[in-house]
Amino acid sequence: MFRKIIYSLLLSVVTLVPAQAGIMVVNGLTHTYQIGEDTYYKGVITIQNTSSELQDVKLFKSDYSYQATGEMYYGNPDLNNRTNANWIKLNTTFLTLQGKEKVDVAYEIKVPKDVALQNGAYWSVIMVEPVARAVPSDEKSGFQITSKVRYAVQIITTYNEAEATTLLKFEDVGLNAEENRYFLEVDMANNGELFHKVRMHVEIFDRTTGNDMGAFSSEKLSLLPESSKRFGINLGDLPSGNYRAVLTAETDNDNVFGLQMDLELKHEE
């Protein structure tokens, strides 16, 4: 049985910070651009202090990838061979926000003139992370323990999208039962050259009668090249029985990948 995993670009860690501290990235966690040789763009990351207290924030670049089994990889800007981190320049790596203040942090993307571009996506992330302030407390420890959320803002640049390959691969499919409800869990790998937003669909048929038992869909998830994710599909209140399932994955550029399989559902009495 698969483990239940919730994917997010928000990373929660426990640290020693003032209880009121909090930041949000309010203009999206994925920024996409079409590029060519010697391309130049300007963009902004809008950060808001959600508390009434001063909040320090640091920003830094990182490479990023992930796997359906739950691993996420962050590292120096040489982790993957399609990094664009060296093309990105931040106008600041540290700032202090007043209570409830909202600030635009600018970045520039400059593709070198002499780079040998390959078709498809190049990517990295800009990490936006609150920094703990040493604020005294009446507590004996002097600090309060709370959660800190940091944001990974994906910067995705794509070259010659029309000629790049789209290739998704079904890596594994399984059933997860919870309180007499079944969830189809599908591990999907992106073996192509493009970044996609992918939605999984499944249509269920009774294997004996051929009757259509309904169609179900997953949430739409982003999927980078050289990475994989687990998609969950709630099959609702389908009764126990033997079924034939037609599973399809649809990308945002209208490519569809399919798989047919048999399912057996057995609810507990």
N, C-alpha and C positions, 0 to 999 in steps of 0.2 A: 504494500500500500504506500502510496506517495505521502511524503510529509507535506503539510500545508505551508505554503510560502507566500508572503505578500511582498511584491516588488514595489519599490519606490526609489526615487532619486533623493529622498530625504533620509538622511542618516541620523539616527538617534543614538546618543551616547550619554552615559551618566558622568557627571563631572561636578566640581565644586564651583557653583556660580550663584549669584544672587537670585532669589526665587522669582523676582519680577522680570528678569531679563528675557528678551525675545525679539527675534527678527523674522522678517518674511521677504522672500523674493516675489514681487507682485506682477511682474510682466512676463511670466512664463519661464519654464525650465528647459525649453528646447528652442534654440535659435538656428535657423537654417539659411544657407546662402548658396547660390549658384556661382561657380568661379571659373576663371580661365587663367592663363599665364599673366602675371603682372596685374592681378585683380586687387582692388582696394575697397574695403568697406569700413564703415563706422557703426557701432552698435552700443546699446546701453543695457545695464542690469539695474533695475529699480529695486532698491532695498528700503524696507520700512521698519522702523523700530516700533514694535507693538506695545511696548511698556511705557511707563511715564518716567523711567530712569535713563540716565546716560547709558549707551551701549557701544562698546568697541567692537569692530568687525574687521576681520582680515580676509583677504582674497588671495588665492593662488591657483596656478594652473596644474592640472593633473591629467594623465592618460586614464582611460576607463574602459573596462569590459566586464562581462558577466556571463554566468552559465545558469541553465535551468535548474541545476541541483542546488543553487543558492549562493554560490561563490560570487563575490564582486571583487574586482581587482582595480585598485587605484595605485598610481605610482608616478615616478618621474616621467617627463615628456619624451620617453623613448620606449614606452611599454609595448606599443603596437607599431607596425610598419606603415600605418595610415594615419599617424598623428598629424594634427595641424597646429599643435601647441606652439611651435616655434614661429608660426605666422601671426600669432596673437600677441598684442601688447596692451596691458592694462594701464590706465592713467593713474591708478593708485593701488596699493596693496594693503592699505590700512586706513580706516576712518572711524570717527566717533560721531554717533548720531544722538541728537537730543531726544528727549521723550516725545514719542509719536512722530518724529521727523521722518520724511521720505527723501531719499537721495538717489540720483542717477549716477552710476559709475560707468564711465565710458571705456570702451575697448576698441581697438583697431585690428583689422585683419588685412595683412599685406602678403599676397602670394608672390614669392620671388620670381624674377624674370627668367631665370635659368633652370627652374625646377622641371624635372621630367614627370609631368602629371600622368597618372593612370586614370582610366575611367572609373567613376564611382565616388563614394563618400570618403572624406577625411574628417576626423573628429578628435575632440578632447573635451574636457570639462573645466569650468572655472568654479572652484570651490568658494562658497561664501559661508564663513564660520564666525559665530560670536566668540568674543574673547572674554574670559572671566575677569571681573574686577574684584579686587580685594576690599570688600565692603564689610566693616565690622558688624557684629550681631550681638544681641543680648544672650544668645545661646552660648553654652560653655565651649562648644567647639569653635565658635567664632564665625561659622559659615553654615549655610543650609545646602542640603543635597537636593538637586533637582535635575531635570533633563535638559539637554542642550540639543538643538536641531541644527544641522548644517545642510546647506543646499548645494547640489551639484547641477550647474547650469551647462547643458550640452551645447557646444558650438559645432555645428555640422556643416561642412562645406562640400559641395558636390561638383565634380567636373564631368562634363559630357554625359549627362544623365541619359540621354536618348540611346547611347551606345553601350551603357553599362548593363551588366547582367543582373537579373532577378532570379534567385534560386533559394527556395525554402525547402527544408528537409524535416520530415516527421522523424524525430529521434525515439520517442517512446509515448505510449498511450496507456493510461490506467484508470481504474475506477476507485473512487473514494466514497465510502458510505458514512453518512451522518444522520442519525435519527430517522432512518428509513427514507432518506433522500440520497440520491446518487449524484456525484459530481464527476464528470469526465475531465481528466487532467492530461494535457497534451504538451509534451516537450517539443518545441519547434526551434530549429537552428537556422540562422541566416548564413548561408554559404555563398551568397552573391556579393555584389559590389556596392549595393545601395542601402541606405537607411530606409526603413519602412515603418509605417504604422499598420498593424496586422489585427484583423478580427477573425476569430475561429467560429465556424458554423457547423452544426450537425443536424441531419434529418434522420429521424428514427422510423423504422418500419417493423411491423410485426412479422417475424420470420415465417410463421405458419400461414397467416391469412394475406400478408402483403399490405395490410392496412397502414396508412400513414398515421403515425402516432404523435407527430409534432416536430417542430423545428426549434432549435435552441442555439443561443449564441454566447460568446464570451465578451468581456470588455475588450476594447481596442487597446493594444499595447504597442509601444515603440520597440523596435528590434534593430540593433546595430549589426553591421557585418561582423563576422568572426565571433558572434555571441549567440546565446540561446536563452529562451525564456519558457516558463511553464504557464500555459493558459488553462483556466478553469471554466468549465461549462456546467451550469446547474441544470440537471435533467428534470427538475420539478418533481411531480408526484407520479411518475410512471409506475405502473404496477409491476409486480414480479412477472418475469417472462423472458422469452428468447427473442432477440431483436437483431435486425440488420441496420447498421449505421453508415451513413455517407458523411464523411468528415471533410470539410474544405477550409482552407486558409486563404483569405482574400487580402491582398495588399492595397495600399493607397494608390498605386498606379494600375489597378484593375487586373493584376495577375492573380490567377486562382490555382491552388495546388490541392489535390484531392486524395482521399484514402477511403477504402471500404473495409468494414470489419463487422464481426458478429459480437454481440453483447449478451450477457446473461445477468439479469437482475434477480436477486433473492432477498426479499425483505424478511426481517425477523418477525416471527409470530408473536 
